[in-house]
Amino acid sequence: MFTLIIGNKNLSSWSLRPWLVLKMLGEPFEEKHIDLTASDSKARILACNPAGKVPLLLDQQLRISDSLAICEYLADCFPAAGLWPDDIASRAMARSAVAEMHSGFQALRSELPMNIRADHAGFVPSAAAQADIDRITSLWDSLRQQNQHNGPFLFGHFTIADAFFAPVVWRFVSYHVALDGHTADYVRHMQQLPAMQEWHAAARAEAQ
């Protein structure tokens, strides 16, 4: 059975991504939590991962760090789950979207950090953060228009792309980002997923 070491559910956007993939796969796994706000958090993380980061996936003797590497490993372990689209063009687009989210949107990360319990009504983003918001909503709208006949996710069925944008869903909710059309529908659908509701409830129950 897999073990996934994660940080605070309220704060750790990187932890949410592989956790959501495992939940959507329906695979049993053990969760271990490290409170990222605790004074000994760095030492506890280094004790299990020399890279000094969470999440970390343990599979027997394997230790896999980095959210994307974990999700790629799970896609290889469960090819029938379709964690990447089957069509080569759609798969390339999904990987492109994930890569953009994995390494980009620095203003969004800085100004709109994930904090599920927060309520930032009246928040006004900087021009840079607004540009990131506009890029994400434009991407979501385009992908949903192209794939809506196959299902409600970005590529019809659930893929790694949805997992990587899941923290943005909570950011947009917390910061009251105005959405409409396909983007609003997508956020509502993601919020209603049982796994996302489970994460949300656990985040709200945390001390930090």
N, CA, C and O of each residue as an XYZ file, in Angstrom:
832
protein
N       0.839     -1.195      0.000
C       0.000      0.000      0.000
C       0.876      1.247      0.000
O       1.922      1.277      0.649
N       0.455      2.260     -0.718
C       1.185      3.517     -0.766
C       1.092      4.249      0.575
O       0.118      4.110      1.316
N       2.127      5.026      0.860
C       2.088      6.003      1.942
C       2.387      7.369      1.336
O       3.366      7.528      0.607
N       1.547      8.349      1.636
C       1.751      9.701      1.129
C       1.984     10.629      2.316
O       1.126     10.780      3.186
N       3.153     11.241      2.332
C       3.490     12.207      3.377
C       3.173     13.597      2.845
O       3.676     14.010      1.800
N       2.331     14.309      3.583
C       1.858     15.604      3.115
C       1.990     16.650      4.216
O       2.230     16.334      5.381
N       1.823     17.913      3.804
C       1.799     19.010      4.755
C       0.377     19.345      5.157
O      -0.536     18.540      4.970
N       0.190     20.532      5.708
C      -1.128     20.972      6.157
C      -2.110     21.024      4.996
O      -1.790     21.553      3.932
N      -3.292     20.482      5.195
C      -4.285     20.507      4.123
C      -4.811     21.916      3.871
O      -5.249     22.229      2.764
N      -4.769     22.750      4.877
C      -5.223     24.121      4.681
C      -4.269     24.916      3.806
O      -4.697     25.830      3.102
N      -2.988     24.586      3.837
C      -1.972     25.437      3.227
C      -1.199     24.804      2.080
O      -0.729     25.519      1.195
N      -1.055     23.496      2.072
C      -0.112     22.851      1.151
C      -0.761     22.491     -0.184
O      -1.341     21.417     -0.342
N      -0.650     23.402     -1.127
C      -1.204     23.160     -2.458
C      -0.500     21.992     -3.149
O      -1.130     21.226     -3.878
N       0.799     21.862     -2.919
C       1.542     20.773     -3.563
C       1.077     19.415     -3.043
O       1.049     18.440     -3.794
N       0.713     19.346     -1.760
C       0.256     18.077     -1.197
C      -1.089     17.655     -1.766
O      -1.344     16.465     -1.950
N      -1.954     18.632     -2.045
C      -3.289     18.321     -2.549
C      -3.232     17.547     -3.857
O      -4.047     16.651     -4.078
N      -2.295     17.874     -4.716
C      -2.307     17.322     -6.072
C      -2.190     15.792     -6.115
O      -3.087     15.150     -6.661
N      -1.140     15.180     -5.573
C      -1.077     13.714     -5.608
C      -2.119     13.062     -4.716
O      -2.590     11.965     -5.018
N      -2.489     13.722     -3.615
C      -3.542     13.191     -2.744
C      -4.846     13.055     -3.531
O      -5.536     12.041     -3.424
N      -5.180     14.070     -4.314
C      -6.415     14.024     -5.092
C      -6.353     12.937     -6.154
O      -7.348     12.257     -6.404
N      -5.198     12.768     -6.779
C      -5.052     11.704     -7.774
C      -5.290     10.342     -7.139
O      -6.011      9.516     -7.698
N      -4.694     10.100     -5.979
C      -4.896      8.821     -5.299
C      -6.359      8.613     -4.934
O      -6.885      7.509     -5.081
N      -7.022      9.665     -4.459
C      -8.433      9.546     -4.115
C      -9.278      9.247     -5.347
O     -10.177      8.408     -5.298
N      -8.993      9.924     -6.442
C      -9.770      9.699     -7.662
C      -9.493      8.320     -8.257
O     -10.349      7.755     -8.938
N      -8.308      7.781     -8.005
C      -8.011      6.413     -8.429
C      -8.763      5.392     -7.590
O      -9.008      4.271     -8.038
N      -9.130      5.780     -6.368
C      -9.775      4.842     -5.459
C      -8.808      3.849     -4.860
O      -9.205      2.779     -4.398
N      -7.515      4.213     -4.869
C      -6.496      3.319     -4.329
C      -6.313      3.563     -2.835
O      -6.258      4.713     -2.401
N      -6.216      2.484     -2.034
C      -5.956      2.677     -0.599
C      -4.544      3.223     -0.387
O      -3.600      2.801     -1.053
N      -4.415      4.144      0.525
C      -3.096      4.661      0.874
C      -3.138      5.206      2.293
O      -4.191      5.596      2.797
N      -1.983      5.225      2.919
C      -1.864      5.781      4.267
C      -1.384      7.227      4.167
O      -0.459      7.532      3.414
N      -2.012      8.101      4.922
C      -1.573      9.498      4.990
C      -0.725      9.704      6.228
O      -1.055      9.231      7.315
N       0.367     10.415      6.045
C       1.150     10.887      7.182
C       1.304     12.394      7.032
O       1.593     12.889      5.942
N       1.111     13.125      8.129
C       1.074     14.576      8.075
C       2.249     15.193      8.822
O       2.644     14.731      9.893
N       2.786     16.233      8.236
C       3.798     17.050      8.895
C       3.259     18.476      8.942
O       2.935     19.062      7.909
N       3.167     19.024     10.147
C       2.681     20.380     10.321
C       3.766     21.347      9.863
O       4.798     21.481     10.520
N       3.536     22.013      8.750
C       4.552     22.885      8.177
C       4.778     24.143      9.000
O       5.761     24.853      8.788
N       3.878     24.427      9.940
C       4.044     25.612     10.784
C       4.790     25.298     12.078
O       5.112     26.211     12.839
N       5.066     24.032     12.335
C       5.746     23.645     13.578
C       7.241     23.953     13.495
O       7.819     23.979     12.409
N       7.844     24.179     14.624
C       9.266     24.553     14.659
C      10.177     23.433     14.181
O      11.281     23.692     13.702
N       9.723     22.194     14.306
C      10.565     21.056     13.904
C      10.189     20.514     12.540
O      10.621     19.421     12.174
N       9.387     21.258     11.773
C       8.894     20.725     10.501
C      10.030     20.422      9.526
O      10.006     19.388      8.857
N      11.015     21.300      9.437
C      12.118     21.078      8.504
C      12.879     19.804      8.847
O      13.217     19.021      7.959
N      13.148     19.598     10.127
C      13.864     18.396     10.549
C      13.052     17.146     10.263
O      13.605     16.129      9.845
N      11.747     17.210     10.484
C      10.889     16.050     10.235
C      10.829     15.728      8.748
O      10.819     14.559      8.362
N      10.790     16.749      7.923
C      10.764     16.511      6.476
C      12.086     15.921      6.012
O      12.104     14.952      5.253
N      13.189     16.497      6.462
C      14.506     16.001      6.056
C      14.741     14.564      6.512
O      15.487     13.821      5.874
N      14.112     14.176      7.606
C      14.274     12.811      8.106
C      13.694     11.780      7.147
O      14.139     10.633      7.114
N      12.700     12.193      6.370
C      12.104     11.248      5.422
C      12.427     11.582      3.970
O      12.304     10.721      3.099
N      12.836     12.813      3.698
C      13.121     13.213      2.318
C      14.307     14.174      2.304
O      14.163     15.328      2.706
N      15.476     13.720      1.849
C      16.654     14.589      1.819
C      16.464     15.847      0.974
O      17.191     16.825      1.147
N      15.484     15.829      0.056
C      15.196     17.017     -0.740
C      14.534     18.107      0.093
O      14.456     19.260     -0.333
N      14.057     17.742      1.282
C      13.509     18.730      2.195
C      12.139     19.254      1.827
O      11.794     20.386      2.168
N      11.346     18.437      1.129
C      10.035     18.899      0.681
C       8.976     17.810      0.856
O       9.285     16.619      0.866
N       7.749     18.237      0.991
C       6.590     17.368      0.861
C       5.777     17.885     -0.318
O       5.835     19.070     -0.647
N       5.011     16.989     -0.958
C       4.697     15.610     -0.581
C       5.806     14.630     -0.959
O       6.712     14.927     -1.737
N       5.679     13.448     -0.362
C       6.576     12.337     -0.657
C       5.730     11.079     -0.720
O       4.942     10.817      0.188
N       5.885     10.296     -1.783
C       5.168      9.031     -1.934
C       6.117      7.885     -1.650
O       7.208      7.809     -2.215
N       5.692      6.998     -0.772
C       6.457      5.793     -0.460
C       5.735      4.597     -1.060
O       4.544      4.393     -0.823
N       6.467      3.808     -1.838
C       5.927      2.575     -2.417
C       6.988      1.497     -2.226
O       7.922      1.375     -3.019
N       6.827      0.730     -1.175
C       7.833     -0.237     -0.749
C       9.164      0.492     -0.556
O       9.271      1.345      0.325
N      10.175      0.173     -1.360
C      11.478      0.816     -1.175
C      11.610      2.131     -1.938
O      12.595      2.848     -1.763
N      10.644      2.450     -2.769
C      10.704      3.686     -3.558
C      10.282      4.888     -2.729
O       9.329      4.822     -1.952
N      11.006      5.988     -2.906
C      10.645      7.267     -2.310
C      10.603      8.287     -3.445
O      11.627      8.609     -4.048
N       9.414      8.784     -3.720
C       9.240      9.664     -4.879
C       8.780     11.025     -4.381
O       7.726     11.145     -3.757
N       9.579     12.049     -4.662
C       9.226     13.397     -4.252
C       8.862     14.229     -5.479
O       9.128     13.839     -6.615
N       8.252     15.375     -5.224
C       7.737     16.306     -6.223
C       6.369     15.843     -6.708
O       6.193     14.699     -7.128
N       5.409     16.756     -6.640
C       4.019     16.425     -6.984
C       3.882     15.850     -8.383
O       3.168     14.870     -8.594
N       4.575     16.470     -9.346
C       4.438     15.995    -10.725
C       5.059     14.619    -10.898
O       4.488     13.759    -11.568
N       6.219     14.404    -10.303
C       6.856     13.091    -10.404
C       5.979     12.013     -9.781
O       5.889     10.906    -10.312
N       5.334     12.323     -8.661
C       4.427     11.363     -8.030
C       3.255     11.059     -8.944
O       2.896      9.897     -9.129
N       2.657     12.095     -9.516
C       1.505     11.880    -10.394
C       1.892     11.102    -11.647
O       1.127     10.259    -12.116
N       3.074     11.382    -12.190
C       3.557     10.620    -13.352
C       3.748      9.150    -12.984
O       3.416      8.263    -13.770
N       4.278      8.896    -11.800
C       4.463      7.520    -11.353
C       3.121      6.806    -11.234
O       2.986      5.652    -11.641
N       2.135      7.493    -10.675
C       0.809      6.891    -10.537
C       0.174      6.641    -11.905
O      -0.532      5.650    -12.091
N       0.421      7.531    -12.853
C      -0.089      7.311    -14.213
C       0.533      6.065    -14.825
O      -0.139      5.329    -15.548
N       1.811      5.821    -14.545
C       2.473      4.609    -15.045
C       1.967      3.364    -14.333
O       1.850      2.300    -14.942
N       1.665      3.496    -13.031
C       1.181      2.346    -12.262
C      -0.231      1.940    -12.658
O      -0.589      0.765    -12.587
N      -1.032      2.919    -13.076
C      -2.446      2.660    -13.371
C      -2.808      3.220    -14.750
O      -3.570      4.181    -14.850
N      -2.261      2.619    -15.813
C      -2.491      3.168    -17.158
C      -3.959      3.167    -17.571
O      -4.378      4.019    -18.354
N      -4.748      2.217    -17.053
C      -6.164      2.149    -17.437
C      -6.975      3.310    -16.871
O      -8.091      3.562    -17.325
N      -6.430      4.017    -15.890
C      -7.163      5.124    -15.267
C      -7.212      6.354    -16.148
O      -8.028      7.248    -15.920
N      -6.349      6.415    -17.153
C      -6.368      7.553    -18.071
C      -5.980      8.861    -17.418
O      -6.586      9.894    -17.702
N      -4.976      8.841    -16.545
C      -4.556     10.076    -15.878
C      -3.961     11.085    -16.849
O      -3.904     12.274    -16.539
N      -3.524     10.641    -17.999
C      -3.255     11.498    -19.142
C      -4.240     11.106    -20.244
O      -4.582      9.929    -20.356
N      -4.706     12.054    -21.061
C      -5.619     11.695    -22.159
C      -4.986     10.682    -23.111
O      -3.770     10.672    -23.299
N      -5.807      9.845    -23.699
C      -5.313      8.829    -24.634
C      -4.834      9.433    -25.944
O      -3.813      9.018    -26.492
N      -5.568     10.402    -26.438
C      -5.223     11.043    -27.710
C      -3.897     11.787    -27.578
O      -3.686     12.516    -26.609
N      -3.015     11.605    -28.541
C      -1.667     12.169    -28.422
C      -1.679     13.684    -28.376
O      -0.887     14.285    -27.650
N      -2.567     14.315    -29.139
C      -2.639     15.781    -29.134
C      -3.186     16.289    -27.801
O      -2.655     17.242    -27.230
N      -4.244     15.652    -27.308
C      -4.808     16.049    -26.015
C      -3.817     15.800    -24.882
O      -3.729     16.586    -23.939
N      -3.076     14.702    -24.983
C      -2.081     14.393    -23.962
C      -0.992     15.464    -23.944
O      -0.538     15.876    -22.876
N      -0.578     15.910    -25.119
C       0.421     16.971    -25.190
C      -0.110     18.262    -24.583
O       0.617     18.957    -23.873
N      -1.378     18.592    -24.856
C      -1.979     19.799    -24.302
C      -2.106     19.702    -22.782
O      -1.883     20.686    -22.077
N      -2.464     18.514    -22.273
C      -2.576     18.321    -20.828
C      -1.223     18.475    -20.154
O      -1.114     19.112    -19.107
N      -0.197     17.894    -20.752
C       1.143     18.020    -20.178
C       1.625     19.466    -20.235
O       2.302     19.935    -19.320
N       1.276     20.170    -21.307
C       1.648     21.573    -21.421
C       0.990     22.403    -20.322
O       1.638     23.245    -19.700
N      -0.298     22.164    -20.087
C      -1.021     22.900    -19.039
C      -0.438     22.604    -17.657
O      -0.277     23.511    -16.840
N      -0.127     21.345    -17.403
C       0.449     20.962    -16.111
C       1.828     21.596    -15.929
O       2.152     22.083    -14.846
N       2.636     21.588    -16.984
C       3.965     22.189    -16.895
C       3.867     23.682    -16.601
O       4.651     24.217    -15.817
N       2.904     24.353    -17.228
C       2.716     25.784    -16.977
C       2.328     26.027    -15.522
O       2.818     26.971    -14.902
N       1.467     25.200    -14.980
C       1.050     25.358    -13.594
C       2.183     24.985    -12.644
O       2.351     25.616    -11.600
N       2.946     23.985    -12.992
C       4.021     23.495    -12.135
C       5.118     24.533    -11.955
O       5.709     24.635    -10.879
N       5.395     25.305    -13.006
C       6.554     26.206    -12.951
C       6.208     27.683    -13.079
O       7.089     28.530    -12.935
N       4.949     28.011    -13.344
C       4.594     29.392    -13.616
C       3.678     30.016    -12.589
O       3.539     29.525    -11.469
N       3.050     31.117    -12.998
C       2.062     31.847    -12.193
C       2.629     32.289    -10.845
O       2.008     32.087     -9.802
N       3.811     32.893    -10.883
C       4.474     33.286     -9.639
C       3.720     34.374     -8.886
O       3.680     34.362     -7.656
N       3.123     35.314     -9.611
C       2.376     36.377     -8.932
C       1.150     35.810     -8.232
O       0.814     36.226     -7.124
N       0.483     34.863     -8.879
C      -0.670     34.218     -8.258
C      -0.257     33.490     -6.990
O      -0.927     33.596     -5.962
N       0.842     32.752     -7.059
C       1.317     32.004     -5.892
C       1.644     32.955     -4.743
O       1.341     32.667     -3.585
N       2.259     34.079     -5.069
C       2.695     35.020     -4.050
C       1.533     35.773     -3.412
O       1.472     35.913     -2.190
N       0.613     36.256     -4.244
C      -0.468     37.110     -3.738
C      -1.713     36.348     -3.305
O      -2.484     36.833     -2.477
N      -1.913     35.146     -3.868
C      -3.096     34.359     -3.544
C      -2.681     32.979     -3.049
O      -3.065     31.978     -3.655
N      -1.906     32.892     -1.964
C      -1.519     31.568     -1.475
C      -2.746     30.776     -1.043
O      -3.746     31.347     -0.609
N      -2.658     29.456     -1.168
C      -3.800     28.643     -0.774
C      -3.976     28.690      0.729
O      -3.061     28.366      1.487
N      -5.154     29.096      1.148
C      -5.538     29.104      2.554
C      -7.048     28.893      2.565
O      -7.824     29.842      2.451
N      -7.445     27.646      2.703
C      -8.847     27.276      2.513
C      -9.755     27.936      3.542
O     -10.907     28.244      3.233
N      -9.268     28.156      4.745
C     -10.108     28.739      5.780
C     -10.249     30.249      5.650
O     -11.110     30.846      6.296
N      -9.428     30.864      4.838
C      -9.446     32.322      4.729
C     -10.619     32.796      3.877
O     -11.137     32.060      3.036
N     -11.021     34.031      4.113
C     -12.052     34.679      3.311
C     -11.559     36.085      2.979
O     -11.593     36.987      3.816
N     -11.099     36.249      1.737
C     -10.491     37.508      1.321
C     -11.454     38.321      0.459
O     -11.098     38.752     -0.638
N     -12.645     38.526      0.945
C     -13.612     39.357      0.221
C     -13.033     40.754      0.031
O     -12.458     41.329      0.955
N     -13.189     41.292     -1.169
C     -12.675     42.623     -1.454
C     -11.232     42.644     -1.905
O     -10.684     43.717     -2.157
N     -10.597     41.474     -2.015
C      -9.200     41.409     -2.449
C      -9.051     41.971     -3.873
O      -9.843     41.663     -4.763
N      -8.025     42.795     -4.062
C      -7.744     43.366     -5.382
C      -6.331     42.935     -5.784
O      -5.358     43.368     -5.166
N      -6.207     42.098     -6.802
C      -4.876     41.621     -7.198
C      -4.079     42.706     -7.918
O      -4.637     43.659     -8.461
N      -2.777     42.534     -7.904
C      -1.915     43.399     -8.704
C      -2.119     43.087    -10.178
O      -2.779     42.111    -10.532
N      -1.549     43.923    -11.028
C      -1.658     43.686    -12.471
C      -1.046     42.334    -12.852
O      -1.565     41.628    -13.716
N       0.059     41.988    -12.198
C       0.722     40.711    -12.507
C      -0.136     39.525    -12.090
O      -0.264     38.550    -12.831
N      -0.725     39.613    -10.896
C      -1.587     38.521    -10.433
C      -2.846     38.430    -11.286
O      -3.321     37.332    -11.576
N      -3.386     39.569    -11.686
C      -4.566     39.549    -12.547
C      -4.248     38.919    -13.891
O      -5.078     38.214    -14.465
N      -3.051     39.172    -14.392
C      -2.642     38.538    -15.651
C      -2.587     37.021    -15.501
O      -2.984     36.291    -16.410
N      -2.096     36.546    -14.357
C      -2.075     35.102    -14.105
C      -3.498     34.547    -14.030
O      -3.790     33.490    -14.590
N      -4.378     35.266    -13.336
C      -5.779     34.840    -13.239
C      -6.408     34.777    -14.617
O      -7.107     33.817    -14.943
N      -6.163     35.792    -15.423
C      -6.740     35.834    -16.771
C      -6.220     34.683    -17.630
O      -6.971     34.086    -18.402
N      -4.942     34.379    -17.492
C      -4.366     33.282    -18.275
C      -4.997     31.946    -17.871
O      -5.335     31.135    -18.733
N      -5.154     31.717    -16.568
C      -5.734     30.455    -16.102
C      -7.185     30.331    -16.545
O      -7.591     29.283    -17.047
N      -7.967     31.383    -16.365
C      -9.383     31.297    -16.743
C      -9.541     31.140    -18.244
O     -10.447     30.442    -18.700
N      -8.671     31.781    -19.023
C      -8.709     31.615    -20.477
C      -8.375     30.177    -20.870
O      -9.003     29.601    -21.758
N      -7.378     29.609    -20.195
C      -6.992     28.221    -20.469
C      -8.126     27.274    -20.111
O      -8.468     26.396    -20.904
N      -8.715     27.437    -18.928
C      -9.832     26.591    -18.524
C     -10.984     26.691    -19.515
O     -11.559     25.681    -19.921
N     -11.314     27.920    -19.899
C     -12.434     28.129    -20.810
C     -12.183     27.433    -22.144
O     -13.078     26.789    -22.693
N     -10.971     27.565    -22.660
C     -10.631     26.942    -23.936
C     -10.703     25.416    -23.857
O     -11.270     24.767    -24.736
N     -10.123     24.854    -22.799
C     -10.116     23.392    -22.665
C     -11.520     22.846    -22.435
O     -11.872     21.798    -22.975
N     -12.328     23.548    -21.636
C     -13.689     23.076    -21.397
C     -14.529     23.153    -22.671
O     -15.335     22.258    -22.927
N     -14.361     24.187    -23.459
C     -15.107     24.279    -24.715
C     -14.738     23.132    -25.650
O     -15.599     22.578    -26.334
N     -13.454     22.780    -25.676
C     -12.998     21.722    -26.570
C     -13.436     20.334    -26.110
O     -13.657     19.450    -26.937
N     -13.563     20.138    -24.804
C     -13.731     18.783    -24.267
C     -15.032     18.549    -23.518
O     -15.211     17.481    -22.932
N     -15.953     19.523    -23.518
C     -17.153     19.391    -22.701
C     -18.028     18.210    -23.112
O     -18.780     17.685    -22.291
N     -17.939     17.787    -24.376
C     -18.752     16.653    -24.819
C     -18.258     15.334    -24.225
O     -18.960     14.324    -24.291
N     -17.051     15.336    -23.643
C     -16.496     14.112    -23.059
C     -16.638     14.050    -21.539
O     -16.311     13.033    -20.927
N     -17.129     15.144    -20.921
C     -17.276     15.154    -19.473
C     -16.983     16.530    -18.903
O     -16.659     17.454    -19.650
N     -17.094     16.679    -17.574
C     -17.021     18.000    -16.949
C     -15.625     18.471    -16.562
O     -15.472     19.595    -16.082
N     -14.599     17.639    -16.760
C     -13.249     18.035    -16.379
C     -12.552     18.744    -17.537
O     -13.133     18.891    -18.613
N     -11.321     19.182    -17.326
C     -10.630     19.957    -18.353
C     -10.460     19.179    -19.645
O     -10.529     19.756    -20.730
N     -10.239     17.879    -19.543
C     -10.109     17.030    -20.729
C     -11.225     15.984    -20.781
O     -11.023     14.876    -21.277
N     -12.377     16.340    -20.275
C     -13.525     15.434    -20.261
C     -13.559     14.629    -18.979
O     -14.366     14.905    -18.091
N     -12.683     13.624    -18.872
C     -12.579     12.841    -17.647
C     -11.444     13.399    -16.787
O     -10.647     14.212    -17.256
N     -11.373     12.964    -15.538
C     -10.353     13.454    -14.615
C      -8.959     13.070    -15.088
O      -8.702     11.921    -15.448
N      -8.063     14.058    -15.081
C      -6.662     13.821    -15.432
C      -5.760     14.548    -14.440
O      -6.232     15.245    -13.541
N      -4.472     14.374    -14.619
C      -3.491     15.065    -13.789
C      -3.647     16.572    -13.918
O      -3.350     17.304    -12.974
N      -4.103     17.048    -15.063
C      -4.320     18.489    -15.236
C      -5.314     19.020    -14.202
O      -5.099     20.094    -13.640
N      -6.384     18.292    -13.946
C      -7.359     18.716    -12.937
C      -6.732     18.735    -11.547
O      -6.996     19.639    -10.754
N      -5.911     17.744    -11.256
C      -5.242     17.705     -9.951
C      -4.330     18.907     -9.778
O      -4.250     19.481     -8.692
N      -3.639     19.290    -10.850
C      -2.699     20.402    -10.727
C      -3.392     21.753    -10.594
O      -2.828     22.680    -10.013
N      -4.586     21.876    -11.116
C      -5.310     23.135    -10.962
C      -6.266     23.121     -9.770
O      -6.915     24.129     -9.491
N      -6.361     21.995     -9.067
C      -7.265     21.917     -7.914
C      -6.959     22.974     -6.852
O      -7.897     23.575     -6.328
N      -5.680     23.232     -6.505
C      -5.430     24.287     -5.524
C      -5.883     25.667     -5.998
O      -6.254     26.512     -5.184
N      -5.852     25.894     -7.306
C      -6.307     27.178     -7.843
C      -7.811     27.334     -7.621
O      -8.297     28.442     -7.392
N      -8.544     26.222     -7.690
C      -9.975     26.271     -7.388
C     -10.191     26.859     -5.995
O     -11.005     27.765     -5.821
N      -9.460     26.344     -5.003
C      -9.623     26.863     -3.637
C      -9.131     28.298     -3.528
O      -9.708     29.086     -2.779
N      -8.086     28.652     -4.250
C      -7.628     30.045     -4.253
C      -8.726     30.966     -4.782
O      -9.022     31.995     -4.175
N      -9.328     30.597     -5.910
C     -10.352     31.446     -6.508
C     -11.557     31.599     -5.578
O     -12.178     32.660     -5.526
N     -11.881     30.533     -4.847
C     -12.998     30.610     -3.899
C     -12.640     31.531     -2.743
O     -13.431     32.405     -2.389
N     -11.460     31.352     -2.146
C     -11.054     32.139     -0.978
C     -10.912     33.619     -1.291
O     -11.227     34.475     -0.464
N     -10.433     33.909     -2.497
C     -10.184     35.297     -2.875
C     -11.327     35.906     -3.693
O     -11.199     37.014     -4.215
N     -12.436     35.185     -3.803
C     -13.645     35.684     -4.463
C     -13.347     36.175     -5.884
O     -13.798     37.245     -6.291
N     -12.589     35.381     -6.618
C     -12.292     35.730     -8.009
C     -13.560     35.575     -8.841
O     -14.201     34.524     -8.811
N     -13.918     36.606     -9.573
C     -15.135     36.584    -10.385
C     -14.958     35.656    -11.580
O     -13.995     35.777    -12.337
N     -15.897     34.730    -11.739
C     -15.848     33.750    -12.817
C     -17.205     33.681    -13.499
O     -18.229     34.029    -12.912
N     -17.196     33.228    -14.743
C     -18.469     33.009    -15.426
C     -18.307     31.886    -16.439
O     -17.201     31.395    -16.668
N     -19.411     31.489    -17.037
C     -19.386     30.500    -18.108
C     -18.720     29.198    -17.727
O     -18.971     28.642    -16.658
N     -17.858     28.714    -18.625
C     -17.194     27.424    -18.429
C     -16.327     27.413    -17.185
O     -16.237     26.388    -16.509
N     -15.679     28.543    -16.864
C     -14.787     28.556    -15.707
C     -15.567     28.440    -14.403
O     -15.148     27.729    -13.490
N     -16.694     29.132    -14.313
C     -17.526     29.028    -13.111
C     -18.085     27.617    -12.960
O     -18.133     27.081    -11.853
N     -18.507     27.016    -14.073
C     -19.023     25.647    -14.036
C     -17.939     24.672    -13.577
O     -18.201     23.752    -12.801
N     -16.729     24.886    -14.064
C     -15.624     24.004    -13.715
C     -15.304     24.087    -12.216
O     -15.119     23.063    -11.558
N     -15.243     25.302    -11.691
C     -14.964     25.472    -10.266
C     -16.050     24.815     -9.414
O     -15.747     24.154     -8.421
N     -17.297     24.994     -9.797
C     -18.394     24.359     -9.046
C     -18.267     22.843     -9.082
O     -18.445     22.175     -8.064
N     -17.958     22.301    -10.260
C     -17.826     20.847    -10.373
C     -16.682     20.338     -9.505
O     -16.830     19.334     -8.808
N     -15.556     21.015     -9.542
C     -14.410     20.578     -8.740
C     -14.722     20.669     -7.251
O     -14.366     19.769     -6.491
N     -15.376     21.737     -6.827
C     -15.742     21.883     -5.421
C     -16.641     20.752     -4.935
O     -16.562     20.344     -3.776
N     -17.492     20.252     -5.818
C     -18.480     19.254     -5.432
C     -17.928     17.832     -5.417
O     -18.616     16.918     -4.963
N     -16.710     17.622     -5.900
C     -16.138     16.285     -5.861
C     -16.032     15.818     -4.408
O     -15.559     16.581     -3.566
N     -16.449     14.606     -4.089
C     -16.331     14.117     -2.710
C     -14.916     14.235     -2.157
O     -14.735     14.570     -0.986
N     -13.913     13.962     -2.987
C     -12.534     14.061     -2.511
C     -12.163     15.495     -2.164
O     -11.483     15.738     -1.166
N     -12.607     16.447     -2.983
C     -12.322     17.857     -2.691
C     -13.060     18.303     -1.432
O     -12.527     19.082     -0.640
N     -14.283     17.812     -1.246
C     -15.019     18.157     -0.032
C     -14.341     17.555      1.198
O     -14.300     18.177      2.259
N     -13.814     16.349      1.048
C     -13.095     15.718      2.158
C     -11.859     16.530      2.533
O     -11.594     16.759      3.713
N     -11.106     16.962      1.526
C      -9.919     17.783      1.783
C     -10.322     19.095      2.454
O      -9.675     19.527      3.408
N     -11.381     19.727      1.963
C     -11.849     20.995      2.490
C     -12.245     20.854      3.969
O     -11.882     21.694      4.792
N     -12.979     19.804      4.296
C     -13.405     19.592      5.683
C     -12.216     19.374      6.600
O     -12.181     19.894      7.715
N     -11.238     18.600      6.130
C     -10.038     18.350      6.938
C      -9.223     19.623      7.118
O      -8.662     19.863      8.188
N      -9.158     20.435      6.075
C      -8.410     21.701      6.161
C      -9.032     22.626      7.191
O      -8.323     23.269      7.965
N     -10.340     22.692      7.201
C     -11.032     23.570      8.135
C     -10.914     23.084      9.578
O     -11.073     23.862     10.518
N     -10.637     21.800      9.741
C     -10.509     21.238     11.088
C      -9.101     21.357     11.649
O      -8.883     21.108     12.835
N      -8.145     21.733     10.810
C      -6.770     21.840     11.274
C      -6.573     23.051     12.192
O      -7.320     24.028     12.139
N      -5.546     22.950     13.029
C      -5.228     24.079     13.915
C      -4.566     25.214     13.163
O      -4.704     26.382     13.527
N      -3.836     24.858     12.096
C      -3.123     25.863     11.304
C      -3.537     25.784      9.843
O      -3.042     26.554      9.019
